[in-house]
Amino acid sequence: MHTTHDDIIREKRLPSVNQCVRSKKHNTIWRVIGKKKVRIKPPEDLKALESQLTSAVYLYYLRVKGGSPGIFKMLGFTYTLQENTFEANWEVID
């Protein structure tokens, strides 16, 4: 059975667009401004000539910060079922 993008979103409890998350490392607030379904090569298969692509979800983040208007910081990360980087680095706050 192949993993679908919806499986990743559900099992990893990824936030929806417009939800805010807190960085556990820097204690900063970020808003999810976009979500994209992508297919990537798994890291362990990067050297293989013919590797099967795996489903992943790419989230775009915009830092929520007061201060100077027009100054933004954006980030983007890819999440799969095989890793736990979302749980390790982010906490959904709304």
C-alpha positions in Angstrom: 0.0 0.0 0.0 1.3 3.4 -1.0 1.4 6.3 1.4 -0.8 9.2 0.3 -0.4 12.9 1.1 -3.6 12.8 3.2 -2.0 10.0 5.3 0.9 12.2 6.0 -1.2 15.2 6.9 -3.4 13.0 9.2 -0.7 10.9 10.9 1.8 13.7 11.4 -1.0 16.1 12.5 0.3 18.8 10.2 -1.4 22.2 10.6 -3.7 23.7 8.0 -3.1 26.8 6.0 -3.5 29.9 8.2 -2.8 28.0 11.5 0.0 29.2 13.6 2.9 27.1 15.0 5.6 27.8 17.5 9.3 26.9 16.9 10.4 24.8 19.9 14.0 25.8 19.3 13.6 29.6 18.9 10.2 30.1 20.6 9.0 32.1 17.6 5.5 32.1 16.0 5.0 31.2 12.4 1.8 31.1 10.2 1.4 28.3 7.7 0.7 30.2 4.4 0.8 27.3 2.0 0.7 23.6 1.6 1.9 21.6 -1.4 1.7 17.9 -2.2 5.1 16.7 -3.6 6.9 13.5 -4.5 10.6 13.2 -3.4 13.3 10.6 -3.4 13.8 9.1 0.0 17.2 10.1 1.5 18.5 6.5 1.6 17.8 6.1 -2.1 19.6 9.3 -3.4 22.4 7.3 -4.9 20.2 4.7 -6.7 19.6 5.2 -10.4 16.0 4.1 -10.2 14.5 4.9 -6.9 10.8 5.0 -6.2 9.4 8.5 -5.3 7.7 8.8 -2.0 4.8 11.2 -1.1 5.6 14.2 1.0 3.9 17.5 2.1 5.7 20.8 1.8 4.6 23.6 4.2 5.4 27.3 3.7 5.8 29.4 6.8 5.7 33.1 7.4 7.1 34.5 10.6 4.5 36.4 12.7 6.3 39.4 14.0 5.5 43.0 15.0 7.8 45.7 13.9 8.7 47.2 10.6 6.0 46.7 7.9 7.2 45.0 4.8 9.9 42.9 6.4 9.2 39.2 6.3 10.9 35.9 6.9 9.7 32.8 5.1 10.6 29.1 5.5 9.6 25.9 3.9 10.0 22.3 4.9 9.1 18.9 3.5 7.5 16.2 5.7 7.2 12.5 5.1 6.0 9.6 7.2 9.5 8.3 7.6 10.8 11.2 9.7 9.7 13.2 12.8 11.0 16.7 12.1 7.6 18.4 12.5 7.0 16.9 15.9 10.6 17.6 17.0 10.6 21.3 15.9 7.1 22.7 15.9 4.0 22.9 18.1 0.6 23.8 16.7 -0.8 26.7 18.8 -4.2 27.4 17.2 
